[in-house]
Amino acid sequence: SSNKIITFQNYYKNIPLQYSVFLIGALSALLLTYLQMLLLIDYCRLQAMPARMLVTFIMLFYNYAFHKYFTFGKLR
């Protein structure tokens, strides 16, 4: 994919393993997004749109770091 080659200059050949790590990262991001939204809306009483904007900003860094260091970093 373009993310793999252009962004991270990764040419790792074991695609099934790398895809598995990518899937774990995506599912963990989904769970973290849900938990953050739950925390911000139900416990901090933030409205849905500002909460979503904040969570999106936070998860941008999480997703980039996870894929940089695990999906496309460790698997070179």
N, C-alpha and C positions, 0 to 999 in steps of 0.2 A: 504494500500500500504506500501511498505517498507520505503518510505520517512516518512510516518505518524508514524509508529511504531518504526523503528530503529533510525532515525535521531532525531525525536522530542518526542519520548515516549508518544504519544498521543493515547488515547483509547476512544475518544468521540464517542458516538453512533448515533448521528443525522447526518448520512452520507449525505442526500440531502442538508442540510444547509451548512455543511462543504464543500461539492462539489461546491455549489454556490459561497462561499467566495473564494475558490481556482480558480474558473473560472474568477471571477472579478479580482483577482490578475494576472492571466495569460493574460487577455485582456488588463489590464492597463500596464503590462510589454511590450506587443506588441506595444501599442500606444507610450509608452515612448521610446522604441527602434527606432521606425520610426521617431519620432520627433528629437531624438538625431542624428540620421544618416542624416536627412535633414539639421539640424543645422551645423554639422561638414563638410558635403560635399558641400552644396550650399553656406553657409555663411562664413565658416572658410577656405574653399578651400582645405580641407584635401582630400587625395586620398581615394578611397573606402576601400581598405584593412586595412590601419592603423586606419581609422575611425571605421570600424567594430570591430577590435581588442579592441580599447578603449571602445566602447559601450558595448561589451561583458563583459569586465572587470567590468565596472560600474554596469551593470545589474545583474551580479553575486551577488553583495552585496544587491541590491534592492530586488531581488527574495528571497534570503535567509531571509532577515529581514522581508519582508512581510509575508512569510509563517510561520516564527518563532513567530511573534507577533500577527498575525491576524488569519490565517487559522488554525494553530495548537497551538497557544498560548491562545487566548481569548476563543476559543471553546474547553474546556477540559472536 
